[in-house]
C-alpha cells in the first residue's frame, strides 16, 4: 500500500509523511528545483520540470505555491496530457474534491487522497485553487444527427466480413496516406473530388448492407437507397483532412456508419470547431448546413479527449476503426442554399476564376485578402520555421550593393534577407503583422505595407528585392503595378531583384528543390477549401498543372510527447493563392515599363527571376 513515488517539491519530510503515512516518497524543495529536475523523471521516462509547473500555476491558473502545508494540493503530472487518465486519478482521489485543468489536477481537500493506488504523482501544496466554470457542451451544427447503436453487434460483424482488404482493383481500392479505402458502386476520384456517373464499378454495394438501408428508410432518415459506398479503415494514429463532400457529386444527406471503435470527428466553419464523439455502431447523418457548409475531418492521433456525463473530461485510446459512408449520386446541378460553398453554383458566380482573370480590382483584392493575407497571419509561426536559409543568388545580389546603400525588401516575411549586408541600411515591409513581429524580435527595421502602394518617396532607395511575392497577386495589372511601385521608389540606376514561382518545376531534366522534397508517400485526397472562389487545388510537391490555383499549407499543431500518450501532430489546411509564371512571362511584364530595363533573366530552383534596372534619368509615363 504505497505510491511508487510521491514527489513533493515544497514540503518538509515531516509534514509529507504525516499527510501520507506509510508511503514511499522522494522529496525536494523550491530552492533546489533545478537539482530536483535533473535527478528525477516522470513515469515512463518523460522528464519532470518543476519550474515549468511553478510558472504554469502562477501565470496560467493564478495559483500560488505554498512553502507551508495547506488544505489544497496541485497534482501537476496528472491530467489529460501526461499519461495518467482521469480514471486512474479517480482511483486515488475522492472525485467530489477534485477538478482538472489541462494537465493539472487540483485537490480541494488533502484528505481526498486514499492509500490504495500505485502510481507516480508530482504534488505541490498551493495557497488557493482556481474557480471552475460549469461545463457546457457545444451545439451540434445545424442538420447534424447522431444515432447511437444503429446496428447490432451481429450486424457489425457481418458488415466487416463483407469487405476484403487483401485485394481490389485500382478503381475500387486505394492505400492513402492516412487510411485504407474501398469503393463500391462508383469510384470517388480524390484528384478531382468527383464521381463519374458514366463509369459504374463492377463491385456493387454488399448485400449485407440492405437491412441497414431498410432501417434508414423506415426511420425516415432518407427517402432513397444509396448507390455509392466508400469504406475507410483507420489504424490508431490515422485520420482524414477537413473537407466537404463535393456538392455536385452527391445528394443530401451523407450517411456514415462507425464500426469497431469510437472516434472524435471535428466540424469546422468560420473559425468555429465542434468536436463530435462518434460511438461505435452509431450512424452520423450530415444534412443541410452540416453537409454543405461545415468541413468534417478526423485528426491523425492515437487518442481523443472526450466529455464525460458530469462535464469533466477523459482520455480515450483509439482502436482500429472502419467507417461505411453511404451516398447517392447527384445527377443534376446542385441547387442548395449554400451557394457560396457550392461548386455547381460557383461556376456562374461573379467571383469565379474567369472574372478574377479580368481587370476586376475589387474581386482580386477579396481573393488576395482571403487566400494570401489571412493565410499568412494564421501560418506565420510555422512558415517562419521553414524559412531560414537565404538563397545563394539573392545573398550575392544583396551583398554586392555598395556600402551605405538603402535596400528595401518588399514582402520581407520573417526577415530572412534582412541583415545580410552589414554595410548597408536594410528595411523590409510585409502585409503580415505576425511575420513583422518576428522581424522586430530579430531587431530588423520593418513596417506594414501592401506592395501595391509603398510608402516611400520617388527615387529614395538604392536597391529592391521581392522574393516570392508578385505571384500572390491575382491579375496581370496588379502584378505590373507592384513592379512599377518598386521601380518608382528606386533611385535612377538602382536595381530590383524579383523572384516568382515557375509553372514548370523541371529544367534541363533537373527537378526543382520543391519537387525533390516529394516523399513518395501514398497519395491523399485534396482537401476542399471553404471559399467563394472557383480555383483548382494543387497537390503539393508535384508539377503545376494550372496557372492560377490554390496551394495547400498544412499547419501542424505539435502533439504533446508525454508518457504513454499519443505524440501525433494534428494538421489544419490553409490555401494560398498563386499565379504560376510561364517562361518569359515575368520578363515580358517588366518590359512593359518604359523607365526600366531587364538586365538579366534566369531560372533558379523552380523560380523565374529578373534583375531590373531603373533608367539613369526619370522617364515616368
N, C-alpha and C positions, 0 to 999 in steps of 0.2 A: 504494500500500500504506500505508493510514493509517486511523486512526479519524477520523471527521469532527470530533469534539471529544472530548478526554479531560479531563473536569472533575475536578480533584483539589483538595480544599479544605484539606488539611492537609500537603501535601508541598512540598518546595522544587523549583524548576525543575531543578536539577542532578540530584536523586535520581529525579525522574519521567522525565526524559529518558534517564537511564541505564537505567531499568527498561523504558521503551518507546521505544527509539531510532528516530528517523525518523518519529515520529507527531506530528501537529498537536494541540496541547493548549491549553486555557485554564486558568490556574492561579489559585488563591485561597488563603486561609488561614483558620484558625479565628477569628482576631481580626477578620477582615473579612468574616464570613459574611453580614452584613446587606447590605453593598455588593455582594457576590457574587450574592446572591439577586435584587437589583434589576437587575443588569447582564445576567444570562443566563437563558435559559428552556430548558425541556426540549424534546425533539423535538415538532414539530407544535404549538408554541405554548403548551404547558402549563407554568405557572410552576414552577421548581425552588426549593425551600425547604430549604437545607442545615440550618438549625436544626431543622426538623422531623425530618430523618433522624438528626441527632445525638441528639435526645431519644428517638426510636424505638429506636435502637441501645442506648441506655443503659437506658431504662425497660422496654422490652418484651423485648429479647433479652439483656439483661445483658452487653452488649458495649461495651468502652471504645475510643473513638477514640484513635489514637496520633499524637503530634506527630512521631514518627520513623518511618523505614522499618521495616516488619515483613514477616513471611512471609505475613501474612493481609490480604486485601482484602475490603471490602464494596462491592458494586456496587448502589447504592441506587435506581437508577431502572430496574432490570432484573428484572422479575418478572411475576406474573400480572395485576397491576392497572395497569401503566404503559405498555402499548403495545408492549413488547418480549417476544415469546413465548419459551417455553423453547427452541424450535427455533432461533430467531435467536441466543439466548445461546450455545447449544452450538456454533454456527459459530465463535464467538470464544474458546471456553474448552474446555479438556480436561475432559470430563464427569466423570472419576474424581476430580477435585479440587473439585467444585462441589456446593453444596447450596442449596436455595431455601427461604426462609421468607417467606410472603406476598409483599411487593413488594421484597424484598431478597435478592440472591444473595451467598453467602459463598464466597470463593475461598480454598482451603486452601494453595495454593502459587502465588506470583505468576508463576512460570514457566508456569502453565497458560494464560495469555493468548497467543493466536497473533497473527500480524500480517496476517491476510488477511480482515479484517472492516471493513465500512464502516457504522458505526452510532454512536449517541451514548450514552456512559456517564457516570454521575456516580460517581466512585470515591473511597473514603477508605481509608487504612491503619487497621487495627484491631489491638488487642493480643491479641485472642482471638476465637474463633468459637463459637457455641452448640453444645451437644450435640444431635444429631438422633436422634429416636426412629425406629425402623423403622416403615414404613407397614403398616397392617392394614386391609383392605377390610371395610366394614361388611357384616354378614349381610343377605341379602335377607329381606323379610317372608315369613312362612310362606305357602305356596301360590302364590308368585310364580315364574313360569318365563319365561325369556327364550331364544327360539330364533333364532339368527342365520341369515342367508341363507335364510329360509323360502321366499322366492320368488326366481325368477331375474331377471336384468336385463330379459329379454324380457317376462316376466310383469308386471314393474313398469311397463313402458311401456304394455302393454295395459290394465292397471288404470287408469292415469292418463288414458288416452284415453277411457275409458268414462264419465268424469264431464264433463258440460257445465256450466261455471261461468258461461256467458253468460246462461242463462235457467233459471227454475224457478218452480213455483207457490209461493204464500205458505206452504203447508203443508210443501212439500219443501225449500225453500231459505231461508236466513236470512243476513243480514250482521250478525254480532255485533261487540261492541267489539274483540275480540282475534283474530277469525278469520272465515273464510267457512265455511258449513255446508250440507251437502246430506243429506237423509234419504231412505231407501228402505225400502219395506215398510210401515213405520209411522213417524209423526212423534213425536219426543220433544219434549214440551212443557216448555220451560225455565222457564215460570212456575210450574208445579206439580211439576216434576221427575218426571213420569209419562208413561205412554203409554196411549192409549185403544185397547184391543184391538178395539173395535167399529167403528173408523174406519181401515181399511187404506188406504194410499195407492195411487193409480194407478201411481206409479213403483215398479216392482219392483226387487229387487236385480239388478244387471247380471249377465248370464250368464257374463261373463268371470271372475267370482268362483268359479264351480263347481269348477275344478281346485284352488283353494285350500281349499274345503270338503272335497273328497275327501281331500286330504292331511291335513287335521285329523283326519278320521275314521280314516284308515289308521294314523296315528301315535297313535291313542287319546287325542288331546288333548280331544276332546269326542265324545259319542255322538249329538249332534243337529246338524242343519243350521240355521244362523242364519236368522231370518225378519225381522230388522231390521238395517239398516246405517246408520251415521252417518259421513259423510266430512267431515273437517275440513281446511282448508287454512290454514297459518300462514305468514305472511311473517316474516323475521327481526325480532325485537323483539316478537312476539306470543306469547301463551300462553293458558293456561286455569286458572282458580282451583282451589285444592284442593277436592276433592269426592269423595263416594262415590256410585257408581251406585245409584239407588234400589233397595232390597231387593225391594220388592213389584212392581217393574216387570220385572225380568229374571232369567233363570235364572243358575246358576253353571256355567261361568266367563264372564268378559268377555274378548274377544279383540281385540287392537289391533295392526294391521299398520302399520309406519312406512315411508314411501316418500320418496324424493328427498333426505333429509338426516338426519344423526344429530341427537339431541337428548337432553338430560338431563331425566328426569321425577323429581319428588320425591314420596316416600311419607312420610306423617306419621301418627304415633299417639302420644298421651300425651307430647308434647314431643320424641319421637324423630324425626329426619329422616334418611331414607335416600335419597340421590341414586342414580339408576339410569340409566346410559347406554343409550339405545335406538339401536342402529346402524341404518343404512339397510337396508331389506328384511328387518328382523327382525320376529318375532311375539312380542308380550307376552301371556302368559296370566295373568290375575288370577283366582285361585280361592281358596276357603276364607277364611282370615283376611285375606289381602291384598285380596280383593274386598269383604268385608263390614265390616271394622273399620279399615282404613287409608284415609286420603284419598290421592288422587293428583292431581297438577297439574303444570303447566309454567310457570315464571316467565317473564314477558314481558321478554326481554332478547335481545341480538344475538349473544351468545357464551356458551359453557359452559366451566367448569373441569372437566377430566376426569382420572382417574387413568391413569397410564402403566403399562405392564407392570413397570417397575423400581420402582414405588411412588412415583414422583415425579408431578408434575402438569404439565398442558399446557392451553393455551387453544385452543378450537376455535370458529371462527366458524360461526354458523348460516347455512343456506341456506333457501330455501322448502321447507317440509315438508308432506306430505299424509299423513293417517292414515285408515285404514279400520278402524272399530270395529264388530265383528260381535257381535250379541247375539240371544238368543231370548226372546220374551215369556214371562213367568211368569203363568199363567192360574189361579193359586190363591194362597192366603195364603203368605207366606214363613215357613218354619219353621227357619231357620238357627240355628246355635248361638251367635249373637251378638245375643241379644235386646236388650241394652242399646243397640244401634245400629239396630235393625230397626224400620221404620215400621209393619209389619204387627203385630208383637208389642207395640209400644208403645201401640197403641190400647186394650189391656186392662191396661196396666201401671199399678201404683199411683202412678207419678209422671206420669201423663198430665195433660193440661190440665184435664180435668173434676175431677180430685182437687185440683189446685192451687187451683181456684176455691173449694173448700170450706175450712173452717177447719182446715187441716192445717198447723200451725206448723212441724213438722219438715220436711215436704216443701217448704214455702215457703222455709225457711232454706237448704235444699240448692240450690234453684233460684237464689236470690239470690247465694249464695256462688259458684256456678259461672258464672253469666251476668251478674253485676254486679261483685262484689268482685274475683274473679280477673281479670276482663277489664280493669278499670281499673288493676290492678297492672301488666299487660302493656303497656297503651297509654298509660300516664301521660305519658311524654315527648311523644309525638305529640299526645295530647289537649291538653296544656298549650299547645302551639304554636298550636292553633286557638282558644284561649280567652284573649283578651287585652283586648277592648273591653267595658266594662260596659254593660249595657242601660240606657237613659235613665231609665226608670221606677224601676228598682232603685236607680240612682245617686241619684235625687231622694229616695227613701224613706230611704236611709241618711243622706244629708246633712241631712235635716230634723230629725234627732234632736238633742236639746239637748246642750250641752257637758257633758262628764263622764259621758255615758251609757255603759253597758256593752252592747255589741252582739255578739250571738252569731250566727255564720254556720254553720248546720247543713248539712254537706255542702259544705265550702268549696272543694273541688277544689284548683286551683293558687293560690287566694287572690285571684282576680280582683276580689272585692268587699271584701277587707281593705285597710285603709289609706286608704279613700276619705274618711272623716270624721276629719280630723286632731284634732278637739276631743274625740273620744270614745276609749274603750278598746275595741278590737275583738279578738275571739278567734274562731277557727274550729276546727271538728272535721270529720274525714272518716275513712272506713274504708280509704283507700289510703295506705299508708306512703310510696309513691313520690311521690304528689302532695303529701303533707305535707312531704317532704324539699324539694320545690321551694318550698313556703311558707317553710320555715326559711331557705333560701338567700336569700329575699327579706326576711328578718328579720321575719316575721309570727309572732304568738303562735298556735300551733295544738296540737292533741292528737288522739290516735287514739280514736275513739269511734263506736259504732253509733247512728244516730238514734233507735233504739227504746229506748235506755237512756242518757240524757245524764247525765254525772257532775257535775251541778250541783244545788245546794240549791234548794228551792222558793222562788219569788219573788226570784230572785237576779240576773236580767238585765233590762235595760230594753227591749230590742228583739231580735227574732229575724228572720233571713231564712233561707229554704230554697228555693234556686233549682234547679229541675230535679233533685230528689232523690226526692220522695214517689212519683213514677211508677215508680221502680225496685223498689217493694215489691209483692209479688205477691198479697196478699189484702187485702180491704177492711178487715179487723180490724187488720192491721199498718199500713196507711195511716192509719187512725184513731188507732192508738196513737202513731205518730210525731207527729201533730199534737197529740195530748194531751200528749206529753212537752214540746213547745215551750211550750204554754200553762202547764204546771206550773212551768217554770223562769222564766217571765215574772213580773215584778213586777205587782201589781194596776194596771190601767190601761195596761199595756205592750202593744205591738203586734207582730204577726208578719206578714211578707210571704211568701206561698207561691206558687211558680210550678210548674206541671206541663204536660207536653205535651198538646195538644188533638188529639183524633182527627180533627177537621175542620181542615185546614190552609188553608182559604179562608173569608173572612168579608167580607160586603158586596162580593162579587165581586172581592176583592183576595186574591192569593196571599200566603202567608206567606214570610218570608225563606228558610225551609227549601225550599219548592217553587221559589222563584226561582233557587236555586242549581243547578237541573237544567240539565245542559249539553247535553241533547238528542242525546247520542251514541247510536250503535246499542245496542240492549238487550243485556244479558248475562244468562246464566242465573244463577239464585240459587244460591250455594254452599250445600251441605248441611252443617249443623253436626253434629259428633260429640257427641251429647247424649242423655241418658236422658229428656228432656222433649219431649213432642209439642206443639210450638208452631210456628205459621206463621212463615216468614222474610219480612220486609218487603223490598221493592225500594226502595232509597234514593232520596230526592228525589221521591217520589210520594205521593199521598194514602194515608192509613192505612185499611186495609180491616178490620182486626181490633182488638179491644180489648186483647188480650194477645198479644204477639208478640216475636220476636227481630229486632233491628235490626243489620245488619252494620256493623262498623267495619273499614275497610281500612287496616291498619297498613303504611305504606310504609317500606321499607328503601331508603335513598337509594343509588343507584348511584355508582360512582367515576368522575368525569369526567376521566379521564386520556387522553393522546394515543392515538388510534387504537382505543380500546376502547369497548365499549357503555356508555352512560351511563343506561340504563333503570333505573327503580326496580322492585324486587320488592315483592310485597304478601303479607301474611298476614291472613286474615279472622278476626275475633273477633265474637261475637254477644252483644249486650247485651239483657237483658230490659226490656221497657217495658209498663206498663199505660197505655193511651191514654184520656184523660178525655173523656167526653161533656159537652156544655153543661149547666151546673148541677150536675154530679156532685160537684165539689170543694166547692161551696157547701153542698150537702146534707150532705156528710160533716162539714164544720165545724159545721153547725147541730146535730149530734148531741151536741156538748159543751154542758153546762149552765153552764159558768163562762166562756164567751167568746161573742162575737157577731161576725158578719161586718159590717165597716164598709163594705167596698167589694168589688165583684167585677167583673172586666173581662177582656177578651181582648187579648193583646199578642203579635203576631207568632208565631202558632201555639201560644200558651200560654194556659191558663186561669189566672187569678191572683186571689187574695183577700188583703185586709188584714183580719186577725183581731185583735180587741181583747179582752184579758182583763178580766173584770169588776172593778170597783173593790175589791170585797172577795172573799176566798176563798170559793168555794162548791163545793169538790170533792165529788163524789158519795161 
